[in-house]
Amino acid sequence: METCGRFLVGTPISKRSKEVHKGTTFGHWELDTVVSSRGKSKACAPTFIERKTRLYVALKMPDRTAHSMEIAFGIVPSQYPLGTCQTATTDRGKEFACYARLEAVHNVKVYFAVSYSSWQRGSNDNANGLLREFFPKWHDFASVTDSQLADVIRLINNRSRKCHGWKSAHEAFMEEVSHLA
């Protein structure tokens, strides 16, 4: 069932465990898509942020289709050890209509935030705001090179954070990953 680019199936965020909600355990991600402004190309950037460490990942995607998101989602977890991606929380954008395949193929539970409730994915919303400082809303993602995007993500992930005792998100993430081995 689809309505205006959104779909109405999937597990709601209210079913997500309290430990995931608190952001105190590792391996739980928030996902979103940052798009070019209307009239520009269909290119966009799927964004992923790990809730505990706040490691932020963004890729380029040619369009906002479920197929493109499925490919992008396959790239991100494959870069990290098993156990790094246990759950994903997203909105009900049409690009996440592939959630059942993501759950089956990647053994990850996908939860959906309530529509127009960006605070339910606050870490991702905040990081997307940082990304927008480099690529404002009017910016066409088709003109952004992979190298430019990687440089910006590196800057965001290497900022020291008070919530991590002034370690960067990258340092906090690597520390958590070291415990998985």
C-alpha distance (Angstrom), angle and dihedral (degrees) to the residues before:
residue distance angle dihedral
M1 . . .
E2 3.80 . .
T3 3.78 131.0 .
C4 3.83 125.4 -174.5
G5 3.81 94.5 -28.3
R6 3.81 92.7 -42.3
F7 3.80 131.7 95.0
L8 3.78 130.2 -146.9
V9 3.82 105.2 -144.8
G10 3.80 131.3 85.8
T11 3.80 136.4 72.2
P12 3.82 113.7 -51.0
I13 3.81 120.9 -131.2
S14 3.81 89.3 -112.9
K15 3.84 87.3 73.7
R16 3.81 92.5 56.0
S17 3.82 114.4 109.7
K18 3.80 121.0 -103.5
E19 3.81 91.6 -118.2
V20 3.81 90.2 59.6
H21 3.80 91.0 45.9
K22 3.82 92.2 53.1
G23 3.81 92.4 51.9
T24 3.79 92.9 -135.7
T25 3.81 97.2 121.7
F26 3.78 126.4 67.3
G27 3.79 127.9 -116.6
H28 3.79 102.3 45.4
W29 3.79 117.2 121.4
E30 3.79 138.7 -168.3
L31 3.81 118.2 -147.6
D32 3.78 134.7 -163.1
T33 3.79 141.3 150.2
V34 3.80 125.0 -117.6
V35 3.80 109.2 -154.2
S36 3.80 136.9 -164.0
S37 3.78 114.9 -108.5
R38 3.79 119.9 -87.9
G39 3.77 114.2 -75.7
K40 3.80 92.4 29.3
S41 3.79 124.2 97.9
K42 3.79 122.6 -62.6
A43 3.80 90.6 -112.7
C44 3.80 115.0 124.3
A45 3.78 142.9 161.0
P46 3.79 122.6 -113.9
T47 3.79 107.9 -147.6
F48 3.80 128.9 -154.6
I49 3.80 127.8 -173.3
E50 3.79 127.3 -177.1
R51 3.81 106.6 -132.8
K52 3.81 101.0 -140.2
T53 3.81 101.4 40.9
R54 3.81 97.0 24.7
L55 3.79 92.6 -135.6
Y56 3.81 104.8 169.0
V57 3.81 125.2 -149.9
A58 3.80 128.6 -176.6
L59 3.79 131.4 175.5
K60 3.77 134.4 -178.6
M61 3.78 117.1 -102.9
P62 3.84 124.1 -171.5
D63 3.79 93.2 -137.5
R64 3.79 143.8 -8.2
T65 3.79 97.7 -98.2
A66 3.79 127.2 131.4
H67 3.81 88.7 -119.3
S68 3.82 92.2 57.2
M69 3.82 90.9 46.4
E70 3.79 90.7 50.8
I71 3.81 89.7 54.9
A72 3.82 92.7 45.9
F73 3.79 91.5 47.9
G74 3.79 89.5 52.6
I75 3.80 91.2 54.8
V76 3.81 98.8 51.9
P77 3.84 102.0 53.5
S78 3.81 91.3 40.1
Q79 3.82 88.8 66.4
Y80 3.81 92.9 62.1
P81 3.82 138.2 53.2
L82 3.79 122.3 -85.4
G83 3.81 110.7 -81.3
T84 3.79 94.3 37.1
C85 3.81 92.2 105.3
Q86 3.80 115.4 42.4
T87 3.81 103.0 144.5
A88 3.78 137.8 12.5
T89 3.80 127.0 -158.7
T90 3.78 118.3 -161.8
D91 3.77 144.0 152.1
R92 3.78 124.8 -97.9
G93 3.78 96.4 -98.5
K94 3.80 115.1 147.9
E95 3.81 90.5 -111.5
F96 3.82 88.8 69.2
A97 3.81 94.3 56.1
C98 3.83 84.7 103.8
Y99 3.83 90.3 69.8
A100 3.84 94.7 116.6
R101 3.81 91.0 56.4
L102 3.82 90.7 46.1
E103 3.80 89.3 53.4
A104 3.80 93.4 47.0
V105 3.81 99.5 41.5
H106 3.82 99.6 37.6
N107 3.81 100.0 30.8
V108 3.81 91.3 -125.9
K109 3.81 127.5 136.4
V110 3.82 112.7 -128.9
Y111 3.81 120.9 -151.8
F112 3.78 127.1 -171.3
A113 3.79 125.2 -139.6
V114 3.78 120.4 -137.9
S115 3.81 112.2 -89.8
Y116 3.81 114.1 -91.7
S117 3.83 91.5 11.2
S118 3.79 101.5 115.3
W119 3.82 91.0 161.7
Q120 3.81 87.6 72.5
R121 3.81 86.4 68.9
G122 3.79 95.8 33.0
S123 3.81 98.2 148.5
N124 3.80 91.0 55.7
D125 3.80 93.0 43.4
N126 3.81 90.5 52.0
A127 3.81 93.6 47.8
N128 3.80 90.9 47.5
G129 3.80 86.8 56.0
L130 3.82 89.0 55.2
L131 3.82 89.8 49.8
R132 3.82 89.4 50.8
E133 3.81 89.4 57.9
F134 3.81 86.5 68.0
F135 3.81 97.9 33.1
P136 3.83 108.9 29.9
K137 3.79 121.6 -153.0
W138 3.82 92.6 -93.2
H139 3.83 91.5 53.6
D140 3.80 116.9 111.7
F141 3.81 110.1 -131.0
A142 3.80 89.9 -154.5
S143 3.82 87.2 72.2
V144 3.82 93.8 52.0
T145 3.78 113.8 96.6
D146 3.80 122.1 -140.2
S147 3.79 87.5 -116.1
Q148 3.82 93.3 53.7
L149 3.79 91.5 49.1
A150 3.82 91.7 47.4
D151 3.83 90.7 51.0
V152 3.80 91.8 52.5
I153 3.81 92.7 46.8
R154 3.81 89.4 49.5
L155 3.83 90.0 53.1
I156 3.82 91.9 49.5
N157 3.81 93.9 47.0
N158 3.80 94.5 46.9
R159 3.81 96.4 54.0
S160 3.79 111.6 112.4
R161 3.79 113.4 -114.7
K162 3.76 129.1 -151.2
C163 3.82 90.9 -146.1
H164 3.84 88.8 61.8
G165 3.80 96.6 46.8
W166 3.82 88.8 -96.0
K167 3.80 93.9 -53.2
S168 3.79 116.2 131.1
A169 3.79 123.8 -109.5
H170 3.80 87.6 -110.1
E171 3.81 92.1 54.7
A172 3.83 92.2 46.4
F173 3.81 90.9 48.2
M174 3.80 93.9 49.3
E175 3.79 90.4 49.4
E176 3.82 90.5 53.6
V177 3.82 92.3 45.8
S178 3.81 90.0 52.4
H179 3.82 88.7 62.4
L180 3.82 91.9 56.8
A181 3.81 94.9 65.7
